[in-house]
Amino acid sequence: MGIIRERVAKDTQPWGVTLTDSMLDQLEEYAALLLDWNTRMNLTAITDPEGIAVRHFADSISLLAAGNLPSGASVIDVGTGAGFPGMVLKILRPDLEVTLLDSLNKRLVFLDALKQRLKTEVTLLHLRAEEGGRRPALRDRFDFATARAVASLPVLCEWCLPYVKPGGCFAAMKGPEAGEEAKKAERAIKALGGCLSHTRDFVLSDGSKRSILFITKKKDTPAAYPRPAAKIQKAPL
């Protein structure tokens, strides 16, 4: 798995992200456990070490390169899947208070095994995004929310902005279509109490284009949101 160390270090060096030997060791362990578990359950379609290094690890690390996360910030990764980007953020920034949320329990079983293997502390939540956003203990709770290309931007905003406290930020990790999505999401962003502050573009070493849209939470999300799942999907804001 030496390709993991070499490729991640090479890809992130131009972004000014410092990776210690300990961090690279953990990423190698992460990749090994991911591939092992993936033989028994569908966690990722990317199964070669180089692909994992670039399209999972480097892609996740781009958020640290682009975002200014203060020390000790609380972060929720909505629809985390196999832990991207949330678990990678925790490896590189142990000071962060990271919560990983997913609707599929099998993914959280994997993440629980991973956090024990890496001896790192994250909070795991088995919830649908819109359910968690209505819970008082989670609503307006986090400095930072993120989600990686799991739905269209209007849907993602309704899923994620309710978790963010006013003054905090939602970072939507998207592909090259981000600019067009941002236009379509203008109404949703405003209705949910947010404002698109800026966008940061990256090109991964395999040529993949990525964009991160930073949406600042300006005011409380109205109590009507998030709506039930069927309404969100049928009539996005």
N, C-alpha and C positions, 0 to 999 in steps of 0.2 A: 504493500500500500504506500510505498515511498512516493509514488506519483501524486498522492494527496498533498503531502507536505510541499513538494516542489511546485506543484501547479498553483495551490492556494497562495503560497508566499509570493510567487511570481506575479500572479494576477492582481493581488491587492497592493503590492509595493508602490505602484504609481499613484494610488489613492492616499498614500501617507498613513496607512493603517499598520501599526506595529504588531507582529505576531511573535510571541515567545515560543520556545521549544515546548513548553507545557501546553500551550494552546494548540499547537500543531499535533502533539501527542493525542490530545482529546478529540480533535477532528478526525484523526486516523481511527481511533476507537469507535467514534460515532459512525464512520463509514462502514467499518467492519460489522458492527452490530446491525446497522440498517440492511446491509446485503444479506446477512444471515437470516434475519427475521423476514426479509422480503421473499425468501424461498417458501415461506409458509403462509404469508398474507400479503396482499397487494398494498405496499406502502409507497412505492415509487416505480415509475416506468423507466427511470434512468438507472441502469445497473452496471455501468462501467465506471471505474474509479475516476478517470479523467472527467467524465460527464458530471459525476457527483461533485468533484472539486470545483468545477466551473459553474454549473447551472444550479447547484444547491448551495455550496459553501460561499463561493465568491459572490454570487448573486445576493445572498443574505448579508454578507459583510458590506456590500455597497450601501446598505442603509446606515451603517455606522460612519461610512465615509461622507455621506450626504447630510445626515441629521446631527443636530447638536443636542445629544441626550445628556442632561446634567447628571452629576453624581447622585446615585441613589434613586433615580427616577423610577416610577412604576410604569410598567409596560405590559399591555395585553396583546397577544398575537391571536387574532380571530380566524378560525379555520386553519389551525396550525399544521394539520396533516402530520407529517413525520418530524415536525419541529422546526420548520423553516418559515420565517427567519428567527423565531423566538429563542430556540435553544442555542443557535449559533451566537446570537447577541449575548446570551448569558455566559457562554464560554469566553468570549472576548472581553466582556464587561461584567465580571462577577458582582460588581456593586449594584447592578440593576435588580429591581424587584420584578421578576418576570412571571407572567401568568400565561399558560398555554390553554386555549379553549378549542374544543372540537366536538362535533356532534356524533362521531363514531368512537365507541368505547375501545375498539381494538387498537386504534391509533394511540390512545392514552395508555393502554397496557404496555405498548412498545415504549412510549415516552417515560413511563414509570421505571421500566427496566433500564432505559438509557440513563436517566438521572441517577439511579443507584450505581450504575457502572462508572459514570463520570464523577460521582460524589459531588454533585452540584444540586442546589436547592431551587426548584421552580414549583409553582402552584399549577396543578392540573385540574381543569374543569370540563366535565362531560355535560355539555349544554348545546342547544341550538343557539346561534348568535342572537336571534331576536328574543329568545327567552331570557338570556342573560342580561340583555340590555334593559329589560323591564324590572330586574331585581334591584331593590334599593341598595343592597350591599355592594353592587357592582356599578350602578349608574353614577355618572359624574365622579368616578373613583380614580381614574388613571391619568397620569401625565401624558401618556403616549399610547396610541393604539396603532396596530399595523395589520395588514392583510396582504397576501401575495397572490394576486391574479386569480382569486377564487370565484369572482362574479363581476358583472358590469359595475361601473363606478357608482351609478345612482343606488344600486342595491347595496354595494359595499358601504356607502356612506350611511344608509339607514341601519345597517348592521353595527357599524363601528363607532360613529360619532356619539351615540348615547353613553358609551363607556368613558368618554373623555371629559375631564373636568374643564370648565371655562379657563382659557389661557393655555390649555394643552393642545396637542396636535395629533391628527390622524395621518399616517403615511401610507398611501396606497401604492403598492409595488406593481407596476404594470409593464407591458411590452411597448412596442413602437406606436401603438394606436392611442397612447395616453392623451395626446392633445385633443383628438376628436372626442374621446370619452369625457374629458373635462368640460367641453362645451355642452354635451348632452346632460351633464350632471349639475349644471349651474343652479337650476331650480332646486334640486335636492339639497345641495350644499347649503344654500341660503335658508331653506325651510327647516333644516336640522340645526341651525345655529352656527354654521361654519363659514369659512372664507378661504378660498384657494390662495395661499400665500406665495408659493413658488414651486417650480418643477426642476428636478435634477436628472439629467440624462447620462446613461452609461452605455458603453459597448463592451461586452464580455469578450474574452480572448477567443471564443469560438465564433465571434461575429454577431452574437445575439444582441439585439438592442433592448435596453431596459430604460424605463422612466419611473421616477418616484415622485408622486404628487403629494405635497405637504399642505394639509388643510387644517387651519387653525380654528379651534373652537372659541367663538367670540361670545356666545351666550348659551344659556341652558337650552337643551333640546326640548321642544314642547312635549308635554306628557302623552300626546297621542302617538308618539313614535318611540320605539319601532312598532310597526303594525304587525299583525299575524303574518306568518310566512306566506300563506296563499295570496294575501293582498299585496305583499311586497313583490312577489313574482308576477302576479297578474297585471298590476298597475304600478310600475316603478315611478317614483317621484320625478 
